[in-house]
Amino acid sequence: MKKKIIIIMLGALLCCGGVAQAMNNIDFYSDGVIQDGNNFYNVTLHSSAIVNMTGGIIESIIKTYDNSVINISGGILQHGEIDLYDSSILNLSGGTFEVDNWVTWIYPMDQSIVNVYGSGLTLSPFLSNNTIASGYWANGDDFRLAFGRTNFNSPQIILHEIPEPATISLLLIGIVGMRKLKHQKSYCSKQFI
């Protein structure tokens, strides 16, 4: 009797584990968020869905269709790829795309666009008709992305150089200094009149 109960419990556990694995795929038809604690195998965006990924893990593939937009500022894409179709947009400003020396491949197809926001950004040819993008996210983490079937001067890959926080601080100090100098000159010229 004990043997039968253990076998039944083991079977139920295996069955539920299989269902949970199948539930790890998610389709977005409207706006959504992928955040810390989320773990998906495949993610697909449809229609005009806008999805913000700030954390979490995607273990395999992201696919975007139609006019959908995915904004990735955090999280991990393990051993995967991103396939962009139609007029979809991928905005990258953070996250981990290289796990165990496995680089994420991004395939912009049709009229899709990839915007990469960071500093020290470079594009270079890789093998035939592939491109490697590298640089630093705003938090200082370095990254490498591989673009498949995309020439390194493709208009589908747009790099947006974001100044480092120190550069922004220096610019602000300069602006404040210029305003003070202008104010002092204005004050001095009024005294002599």
MARBA-3410 file (N, C-alpha, C, O; in Angstrom, 1 decimal):
193
0.8,-1.2,0.0,0.0,0.0,0.0,0.9,1.3,0.0,0.6,2.2,-0.7 ~ 1.9,1.3,0.9,2.8,2.4,0.9,3.5,2.6,-0.4,3.7,3.8,-0.9 ~ 3.8,1.5,-1.1,4.5,1.6,-2.4,3.6,2.3,-3.4,4.1,3.1,-4.2 ~ 2.3,2.0,-3.4,1.4,2.5,-4.4,1.2,4.0,-4.1,1.1,4.8,-5.1 ~ 1.1,4.4,-2.8,1.0,5.9,-2.5,2.2,6.6,-2.9,2.1,7.7,-3.5
3.4,6.1,-2.7,4.6,6.8,-3.1,4.6,6.9,-4.6,5.0,8.0,-5.1 ~ 4.3,5.9,-5.3,4.3,5.9,-6.8,3.3,6.9,-7.3,3.6,7.7,-8.2 ~ 2.1,7.0,-6.7,1.1,7.9,-7.1,1.6,9.4,-6.8,1.4,10.3,-7.7 ~ 2.1,9.6,-5.7,2.7,10.9,-5.3,3.8,11.3,-6.3,3.8,12.5,-6.7 ~ 4.7,10.4,-6.6,5.7,10.7,-7.5,5.2,11.0,-8.9,5.7,11.9,-9.5
4.2,10.3,-9.3,3.6,10.5,-10.6,2.9,11.9,-10.7,3.0,12.6,-11.7 ~ 2.2,12.3,-9.6,1.6,13.6,-9.5,2.6,14.7,-9.5,2.4,15.7,-10.2 ~ 3.7,14.5,-8.8,4.8,15.5,-8.8,5.4,15.7,-10.2,5.6,16.8,-10.6 ~ 5.6,14.6,-10.9,6.2,14.7,-12.2,5.2,15.3,-13.2,5.6,16.1,-14.0 ~ 4.0,15.0,-13.1,2.9,15.6,-13.9,2.8,17.1,-13.7,2.8,17.8,-14.7
2.8,17.5,-12.4,2.7,18.9,-12.1,3.9,19.7,-12.6,3.8,20.8,-13.0 ~ 5.1,19.0,-12.4,6.3,19.6,-12.9,6.3,19.9,-14.4,6.7,20.9,-14.8 ~ 5.7,19.0,-15.2,5.6,19.1,-16.6,4.7,20.3,-16.9,4.9,21.0,-17.9 ~ 3.6,20.4,-16.2,2.6,21.5,-16.4,3.3,22.8,-16.1,3.1,23.8,-16.9 ~ 4.0,22.9,-15.0,4.7,24.1,-14.6,5.7,24.6,-15.7,5.8,25.7,-16.0
6.4,23.6,-16.3,7.4,23.9,-17.3,6.7,24.5,-18.5,7.1,25.5,-19.1 ~ 5.5,23.9,-18.9,4.8,24.4,-20.1,4.2,25.8,-19.8,4.1,26.6,-20.7 ~ 3.9,26.2,-18.5,3.4,27.5,-18.2,4.5,28.5,-18.3,4.2,29.7,-18.1 ~ 5.8,28.2,-18.4,6.8,29.1,-18.5,6.9,29.9,-19.8,7.7,30.9,-19.8 ~ 6.1,29.6,-20.8,6.0,30.4,-22.0,5.0,31.4,-21.8,3.9,31.1,-21.2
5.2,32.6,-22.2,4.2,33.7,-22.1,4.1,34.5,-23.3,5.1,34.8,-24.0 ~ 2.8,34.9,-23.7,2.5,35.7,-24.8,1.9,37.0,-24.3,1.0,37.0,-23.5 ~ 2.4,38.1,-24.8,1.9,39.4,-24.4,1.1,40.0,-25.6,1.7,40.2,-26.7 ~ -0.2,40.2,-25.4,-1.0,40.9,-26.4,-1.3,42.3,-26.0,-1.9,43.1,-26.8 ~ -1.0,42.7,-24.7,-1.1,44.0,-24.2,0.1,44.3,-23.4,1.0,43.5,-23.2
0.2,45.5,-22.8,1.3,45.9,-22.1,1.6,45.0,-20.9,0.7,44.5,-20.3 ~ 2.9,44.9,-20.5,3.2,44.1,-19.4,4.6,44.4,-18.8,5.3,45.2,-19.4 ~ 5.0,43.7,-17.8,6.3,43.8,-17.1,6.9,42.5,-16.8,6.2,41.6,-16.4 ~ 8.2,42.4,-17.0,8.9,41.2,-16.6,9.9,41.7,-15.5,10.7,42.6,-15.8 ~ 9.8,41.2,-14.3,10.6,41.7,-13.2,11.2,40.6,-12.4,11.0,39.4,-12.7
12.0,41.0,-11.4,12.6,40.1,-10.5,11.6,39.1,-10.0,10.5,39.4,-9.6 ~ 12.0,37.8,-10.0,11.1,36.7,-9.6,10.4,36.0,-10.8,9.9,34.9,-10.6 ~ 10.3,36.7,-11.9,9.7,36.1,-13.1,10.8,35.2,-13.8,12.0,35.6,-13.9 ~ 10.4,34.0,-14.2,11.3,33.1,-14.9,10.5,32.5,-16.1,9.6,31.7,-15.8 ~ 10.8,32.9,-17.3,10.1,32.4,-18.5,11.1,31.7,-19.4,12.3,31.9,-19.4
10.5,30.7,-20.1,11.4,30.0,-21.1,11.3,30.8,-22.4,12.4,31.1,-23.0 ~ 10.2,31.0,-23.0,10.0,31.8,-24.2,9.1,33.0,-23.9,8.1,32.8,-23.2 ~ 9.3,34.1,-24.5,8.5,35.3,-24.4,8.2,35.8,-25.8,9.1,35.9,-26.6 ~ 6.9,36.0,-26.1,6.4,36.5,-27.4,5.5,37.7,-27.2,4.6,37.7,-26.4 ~ 5.8,38.8,-28.0,5.0,40.0,-28.0,4.3,40.1,-29.3,4.8,39.8,-30.4
3.0,40.5,-29.2,2.1,40.6,-30.4,1.5,42.0,-30.4,1.5,42.7,-29.4 ~ 0.9,42.3,-31.6,0.1,43.5,-31.7,1.0,44.7,-31.4,2.1,44.9,-31.9 ~ 0.4,45.6,-30.5,1.2,46.8,-30.2,1.5,46.7,-28.7,1.6,47.8,-28.0 ~ 1.8,45.6,-28.2,2.2,45.4,-26.7,3.5,46.1,-26.4,4.4,46.1,-27.3 ~ 3.6,46.7,-25.3,4.8,47.3,-24.8,5.1,46.6,-23.5,4.4,46.6,-22.5
6.3,45.9,-23.5,6.7,45.2,-22.3,8.0,45.7,-21.8,9.0,46.0,-22.6 ~ 8.1,46.0,-20.5,9.3,46.5,-19.8,9.9,45.4,-19.0,9.3,44.8,-18.1 ~ 11.1,45.0,-19.3,11.9,44.0,-18.6,12.9,44.7,-17.7,13.9,45.3,-18.2 ~ 12.6,44.7,-16.4,13.5,45.3,-15.4,14.3,44.3,-14.6,15.2,44.7,-13.8 ~ 13.9,43.0,-14.7,14.6,42.0,-14.0,14.0,40.6,-14.5,13.4,40.6,-15.5
14.3,39.6,-13.7,13.8,38.3,-14.1,14.7,37.6,-15.0,15.8,38.1,-15.3 ~ 14.3,36.4,-15.5,15.1,35.6,-16.3,14.3,35.1,-17.5,13.2,34.6,-17.3 ~ 14.8,35.1,-18.7,14.3,34.5,-19.9,15.3,33.5,-20.3,16.4,33.9,-20.6 ~ 14.9,32.2,-20.4,15.9,31.2,-20.6,16.2,30.9,-22.1,17.2,30.2,-22.4 ~ 15.3,31.3,-23.0,15.5,30.9,-24.4,15.3,32.0,-25.4,16.3,32.7,-25.8
14.1,32.3,-25.8,13.9,33.2,-26.9,12.9,34.3,-26.6,11.9,34.0,-25.9 ~ 13.2,35.5,-27.1,12.2,36.6,-27.1,11.8,36.8,-28.6,12.7,36.9,-29.4 ~ 10.5,36.8,-28.9,10.1,37.1,-30.3,9.1,38.2,-30.2,8.2,38.3,-29.4 ~ 9.3,39.2,-31.1,8.4,40.4,-31.2,7.8,40.4,-32.6,8.5,40.2,-33.6 ~ 6.5,40.8,-32.7,5.8,40.9,-33.9,5.0,42.2,-34.0,4.9,42.9,-33.0
4.6,42.5,-35.2,3.7,43.6,-35.4,4.4,44.9,-35.0,5.5,45.2,-35.4 ~ 3.8,45.7,-34.2,4.3,47.0,-33.7,4.7,47.0,-32.3,4.7,48.0,-31.6 ~ 5.0,45.8,-31.8,5.3,45.6,-30.3,6.7,46.3,-30.0,7.5,46.4,-30.9 ~ 6.8,46.6,-28.7,8.1,47.2,-28.2,8.5,46.5,-26.9,7.6,46.2,-26.1 ~ 9.7,46.1,-26.9,10.3,45.6,-25.6,11.4,46.5,-25.2,12.4,46.7,-25.9
11.3,46.9,-23.9,12.3,47.8,-23.3,13.0,46.9,-22.2,12.4,46.5,-21.3 ~ 14.3,46.7,-22.5,15.1,45.9,-21.5,16.1,46.7,-20.8,17.0,47.3,-21.4 ~ 15.9,46.9,-19.5,16.9,47.7,-18.7,17.5,46.8,-17.6,18.3,47.3,-16.8 ~ 17.1,45.6,-17.5,17.6,44.7,-16.4,17.2,43.2,-16.7,16.5,43.0,-17.7 ~ 17.6,42.3,-15.9,17.3,40.9,-16.0,18.4,40.2,-16.8,19.4,40.7,-17.2
18.1,38.9,-17.1,19.0,38.0,-17.7,18.4,37.3,-18.8,17.3,36.8,-18.7 ~ 19.0,37.3,-20.0,18.6,36.4,-21.1,19.7,35.3,-21.2,20.8,35.6,-21.7 ~ 19.3,34.1,-20.8,20.3,33.0,-20.7,20.3,32.2,-22.0,19.2,31.8,-22.5 ~ 21.4,32.0,-22.6,21.5,31.1,-23.7,20.5,31.3,-24.8,19.9,30.3,-25.3 ~ 20.2,32.5,-25.1,19.0,32.8,-26.0,19.3,33.7,-27.2,20.4,34.0,-27.5
18.2,34.0,-27.7,18.2,35.0,-28.9,16.9,35.8,-28.8,16.0,35.5,-28.2 ~ 17.0,36.9,-29.6,15.9,37.8,-29.7,15.6,38.0,-31.2,16.5,38.4,-32.0 ~ 14.4,37.6,-31.6,14.0,37.6,-33.0,13.0,38.8,-33.1,11.9,38.7,-32.5 ~ 13.3,39.7,-34.0,12.4,40.9,-34.2,11.8,40.8,-35.6,12.5,40.7,-36.6 ~ 10.5,40.9,-35.7,9.8,40.8,-37.0,8.9,42.1,-37.2,8.7,42.8,-36.2
8.5,42.3,-38.4,7.6,43.3,-38.8,8.2,44.7,-38.4,9.4,44.9,-38.8 ~ 7.5,45.5,-37.7,8.0,46.9,-37.3,8.2,47.0,-35.8,8.1,48.0,-35.2 ~ 8.6,45.9,-35.2,8.8,45.9,-33.8,10.1,46.6,-33.4,11.0,46.8,-34.2 ~ 10.2,47.0,-32.1,11.3,47.8,-31.6,11.9,47.1,-30.3,11.1,46.7,-29.5 ~ 13.2,47.0,-30.3,13.9,46.6,-29.1,14.7,47.7,-28.6,15.6,48.2,-29.3
14.5,48.1,-27.3,15.3,49.2,-26.7,16.1,48.6,-25.6,15.5,48.0,-24.6 ~ 17.4,48.6,-25.7,18.3,48.0,-24.7,19.1,49.1,-23.9,19.7,49.9,-24.5 ~ 19.0,49.1,-22.6,19.7,50.0,-21.7,20.3,49.3,-20.5,20.9,50.0,-19.7 ~ 20.2,48.0,-20.5,20.8,47.2,-19.3,20.5,45.8,-19.5,19.8,45.4,-20.4 ~ 20.9,45.0,-18.5,20.6,43.6,-18.5,21.9,42.8,-18.8,22.9,43.3,-19.1
21.8,41.5,-18.6,22.8,40.5,-18.8,22.5,39.7,-20.1,21.5,39.0,-20.1 ~ 23.4,39.7,-21.1,23.1,39.0,-22.3,24.2,38.0,-22.7,24.2,37.5,-23.7 ~ 25.1,37.8,-21.7,26.2,36.9,-22.0,26.3,36.1,-20.7,26.8,36.6,-19.7 ~ 26.0,34.8,-20.8,26.1,33.9,-19.7,26.9,32.7,-20.0,26.7,32.1,-21.1 ~ 27.9,32.4,-19.2,28.8,31.2,-19.5,29.4,31.3,-20.9,29.5,30.4,-21.6
29.9,32.6,-21.2,30.5,32.8,-22.6,29.6,32.6,-23.7,30.0,32.4,-24.8 ~ 28.3,32.5,-23.5,27.3,32.3,-24.5,26.6,33.7,-24.8,25.9,34.2,-23.9 ~ 26.9,34.3,-25.9,26.4,35.6,-26.2,25.0,35.5,-26.8,24.7,34.6,-27.6 ~ 24.1,36.4,-26.4,22.8,36.5,-27.0,22.9,36.9,-28.4,23.5,37.9,-28.7 ~ 22.2,36.3,-29.3,22.1,36.7,-30.7,20.8,37.4,-30.9,19.7,37.0,-30.5
20.9,38.5,-31.6,19.7,39.4,-31.9,19.6,39.4,-33.5,20.5,39.7,-34.2 ~ 18.3,39.1,-33.9,18.1,39.0,-35.4,17.0,40.1,-35.7,15.8,39.8,-35.6 ~ 17.4,41.3,-36.1,16.4,42.3,-36.6,16.0,42.0,-38.0,16.9,42.1,-38.9 ~ 14.8,41.7,-38.2,14.3,41.4,-39.6,13.2,42.4,-40.0,12.7,43.1,-39.2 ~ 12.8,42.3,-41.2,11.8,43.2,-41.8,12.2,44.7,-41.5,13.3,45.1,-41.8
11.3,45.5,-40.9,11.5,46.9,-40.6,11.8,47.1,-39.1,11.6,48.2,-38.6 ~ 12.2,46.1,-38.4,12.4,46.2,-37.0,13.6,47.0,-36.7,14.5,47.2,-37.5 ~ 13.6,47.6,-35.5,14.7,48.5,-35.1,15.2,48.1,-33.7,14.5,47.7,-32.9 ~ 16.6,48.2,-33.5,17.2,48.0,-32.2,17.9,49.2,-31.8,18.8,49.7,-32.5 ~ 17.5,49.8,-30.7,18.1,51.0,-30.1,19.0,50.5,-28.9,18.5,49.8,-28.0
20.3,50.8,-28.9,21.2,50.4,-27.8,21.6,51.7,-27.1,22.2,52.6,-27.8 ~ 21.4,51.8,-25.8,21.7,53.0,-25.0,22.9,52.7,-24.1,22.7,51.7,-23.3 ~ 24.0,53.4,-24.2,25.1,53.1,-23.3,26.2,54.1,-23.6,26.0,55.1,-24.2 ~ 27.4,53.7,-23.1,28.6,54.5,-23.4,29.7,53.7,-23.9,29.7,52.4,-23.7 ~ 30.7,54.3,-24.6,31.8,53.5,-25.2,31.3,52.5,-26.2,31.9,51.4,-26.4
30.2,52.8,-27.0,29.6,51.9,-27.9,30.4,51.7,-29.2,30.8,52.7,-29.8 ~ 30.5,50.5,-29.6,31.2,50.2,-30.8,30.4,49.1,-31.6,29.8,48.2,-31.0 ~ 30.5,49.1,-32.9,30.0,48.1,-33.7,31.1,47.6,-34.6,31.9,48.4,-35.1 ~ 31.2,46.3,-34.7,32.3,45.7,-35.6,31.8,44.5,-36.3,31.0,43.7,-35.7 ~ 32.3,44.3,-37.5,31.9,43.1,-38.3,32.3,41.8,-37.6,33.4,41.8,-36.9
31.6,40.8,-37.7,31.9,39.5,-37.1,31.4,38.4,-38.1,30.3,38.3,-38.5 ~ 32.4,37.5,-38.4,32.1,36.5,-39.4,31.5,37.1,-40.6,31.8,38.3,-41.0 ~ 30.7,36.4,-41.4,30.1,37.0,-42.6,28.7,37.5,-42.3,27.8,36.7,-41.8 ~ 28.5,38.8,-42.6,27.2,39.4,-42.4,26.6,39.3,-41.0,25.4,39.2,-40.8 ~ 27.5,39.4,-40.0,27.1,39.5,-38.6,27.8,40.7,-38.0,28.8,41.2,-38.5
27.3,41.1,-36.8,27.9,42.3,-36.2,27.9,42.1,-34.7,27.1,41.4,-34.1 ~ 29.0,42.6,-34.1,29.1,42.6,-32.6,29.0,44.0,-32.1,29.7,44.9,-32.6 ~ 28.1,44.3,-31.1,28.0,45.6,-30.5,28.6,45.4,-29.1,28.3,44.4,-28.4 ~ 29.4,46.3,-28.6,29.9,46.3,-27.3,29.9,47.7,-26.7,29.9,48.7,-27.4 ~ 30.0,47.7,-25.3,30.1,49.0,-24.7,29.8,48.8,-23.2,30.0,47.7,-22.6
29.2,49.9,-22.6,28.9,49.9,-21.2,27.5,50.4,-20.9,27.1,51.4,-21.5 ~ 26.8,49.7,-20.1,25.5,50.2,-19.7,25.7,51.4,-18.7,26.8,51.7,-18.3 ~ 24.6,52.1,-18.4,24.7,53.3,-17.5,25.3,52.9,-16.2,25.9,53.8,-15.5 ~ 25.0,51.7,-15.7,25.5,51.3,-14.4,27.0,50.9,-14.4,27.6,50.5,-13.4 ~ 27.7,51.0,-15.6,29.1,50.6,-15.7,29.4,49.2,-16.1,30.5,48.9,-16.4
28.3,48.3,-16.1,28.6,46.9,-16.6,28.8,46.9,-18.1,28.2,47.6,-18.8 ~ 29.8,46.1,-18.5,30.1,46.0,-19.9,29.2,44.9,-20.5,28.6,44.1,-19.8 ~ 29.0,45.0,-21.8,28.2,44.0,-22.5,28.7,43.8,-23.9,29.5,44.6,-24.5 ~ 28.3,42.6,-24.5,28.5,42.3,-25.9,27.3,41.7,-26.4,26.6,40.8,-25.7 ~ 26.9,42.1,-27.6,25.7,41.6,-28.2,26.1,41.2,-29.6,26.8,41.9,-30.3
25.5,40.1,-30.1,25.8,39.6,-31.5,24.5,39.8,-32.3,23.4,39.3,-31.9 ~ 24.7,40.5,-33.4,23.5,40.7,-34.4,23.7,39.7,-35.5,24.7,39.9,-36.3 ~ 22.8,38.8,-35.7,22.9,37.9,-36.8,22.2,38.4,-38.1,21.2,39.1,-38.0 ~ 22.8,38.0,-39.2,22.3,38.4,-40.5,22.1,39.9,-40.7,21.2,40.4,-41.3 ~ 23.0,40.7,-40.0,22.9,42.1,-40.0,24.3,42.7,-40.2,25.2,42.5,-39.5
24.5,43.5,-41.3,25.7,44.2,-41.6,26.0,45.2,-40.5,25.0,45.8,-40.0 ~ 27.3,45.4,-40.2,27.6,46.3,-39.1,27.2,47.8,-39.3,27.2,48.6,-38.4 ~ 26.9,48.2,-40.6,26.5,49.5,-40.8,25.0,49.6,-41.2,24.5,50.5,-41.9 ~ 24.2,48.6,-40.7,22.8,48.5,-40.9,22.0,49.6,-40.2,22.4,49.9,-39.1 ~ 21.1,50.2,-40.9,20.3,51.2,-40.3,19.3,50.7,-39.2,18.7,51.5,-38.5
19.2,49.4,-39.1,18.4,48.8,-38.1,19.0,48.8,-36.7,18.3,48.6,-35.7 ~ 20.3,49.0,-36.6,21.0,49.1,-35.3,21.3,50.5,-35.0,22.2,51.1,-35.8 ~ 20.8,51.1,-34.0,21.0,52.5,-33.7,21.7,52.6,-32.3,21.1,52.2,-31.3 ~ 22.9,53.2,-32.3,23.6,53.3,-31.0,23.3,54.7,-30.5,23.4,55.7,-31.2 ~ 23.0,54.8,-29.2,22.7,56.1,-28.5,23.7,56.2,-27.4,23.7,55.6,-26.4
24.7,57.1,-27.6,25.8,57.3,-26.6,25.3,58.1,-25.5,24.8,59.3,-25.7 ~ 25.2,57.6,-24.3,24.8,58.3,-23.1,26.0,58.7,-22.3,26.8,57.8,-22.0 ~ 26.1,60.0,-22.0,27.3,60.4,-21.2,27.4,59.7,-19.9,26.3,59.4,-19.3 ~ 28.6,59.5,-19.4,28.7,59.0,-18.0,28.3,60.0,-17.0,28.3,61.2,-17.3 ~ 27.9,59.6,-15.8,27.4,60.6,-14.8,28.4,61.6,-14.5,28.0,62.8,-14.2
29.7,61.3,-14.5,30.7,62.3,-14.2,30.7,63.4,-15.3,30.9,64.6,-15.0 ~ 30.5,63.0,-16.5,30.5,64.0,-17.6,29.3,64.9,-17.5,29.4,66.1,-17.7 ~ 28.2,64.4,-17.1,27.0,65.2,-16.9,27.2,66.2,-15.7,26.8,67.3,-15.8 ~ 27.8,65.7,-14.7,28.1,66.6,-13.5,29.0,67.7,-14.0,28.8,68.9,-13.6 ~ 30.1,67.4,-14.7,31.0,68.5,-15.2,30.2,69.5,-16.1,30.5,70.7,-16.0
29.3,69.0,-16.9,28.5,69.9,-17.8,27.7,70.9,-16.9,27.6,72.1,-17.2 ~ 27.1,70.3,-15.9,26.2,71.1,-15.0,27.0,72.1,-14.2,26.6,73.3,-14.1 ~ 28.2,71.8,-13.8,29.1,72.7,-13.1,29.5,73.8,-14.0,29.5,75.0,-13.6 ~ 29.8,73.5,-15.3,30.1,74.5,-16.3,29.0,75.4,-16.6,29.2,76.6,-16.7 ~ 27.8,74.9,-16.6,26.6,75.8,-16.9,26.4,76.7,-15.7,26.1,77.9,-16.0
26.5,76.2,-14.5,26.3,77.1,-13.3,27.4,78.1,-13.3,27.1,79.3,-13.0 ~ 28.6,77.8,-13.6,29.7,78.7,-13.6,29.5,79.8,-14.6,29.8,81.0,-14.4 ~ 29.1,79.4,-15.8,28.8,80.4,-16.9,27.7,81.4,-16.5,27.8,82.6,-16.8 ~ 26.7,80.9,-15.8,25.6,81.8,-15.4,26.1,82.8,-14.3,25.8,83.9,-14.4 ~ 26.9,82.3,-13.4,27.5,83.2,-12.4,28.4,84.2,-13.0,28.3,85.4,-12.7
29.2,83.8,-14.0,30.1,84.7,-14.7,29.3,85.8,-15.4,29.6,87.0,-15.4 ~ 28.2,85.4,-16.1,27.4,86.3,-16.8,26.7,87.3,-15.8,26.6,88.5,-16.1 ~ 26.3,86.8,-14.7,25.6,87.6,-13.7,26.6,88.6,-13.1,26.2,89.8,-12.9 ~ 27.9,88.2,-12.9,28.9,89.1,-12.4,29.2,90.2,-13.4,29.3,91.4,-13.0 ~ 29.3,89.8,-14.7,29.6,90.8,-15.7,28.4,91.8,-15.8,28.7,93.0,-15.9
27.2,91.4,-15.7,26.0,92.2,-15.7,26.0,93.2,-14.6,25.7,94.4,-14.7 ~ 26.4,92.7,-13.4,26.4,93.5,-12.2,27.5,94.6,-12.3,27.3,95.7,-11.9 ~ 28.7,94.2,-12.8,29.8,95.1,-12.9,29.5,96.2,-13.9,29.8,97.4,-13.7 ~ 28.9,95.9,-15.0,28.6,96.9,-16.0,27.5,97.9,-15.5,27.5,99.0,-16.0 ~ 26.6,97.5,-14.6,25.6,98.4,-14.1,26.2,99.3,-13.1,25.7,100.5,-13.0
27.3,99.0,-12.4,27.9,99.8,-11.5,28.7,101.0,-12.1,28.8,102.1,-11.5 ~ 29.1,100.8,-13.3,29.9,101.9,-14.0,29.0,102.8,-14.8,29.5,103.8,-15.3 ~ 27.7,102.5,-14.8,26.8,103.4,-15.6,26.3,104.5,-14.7,25.5,105.4,-15.2
END
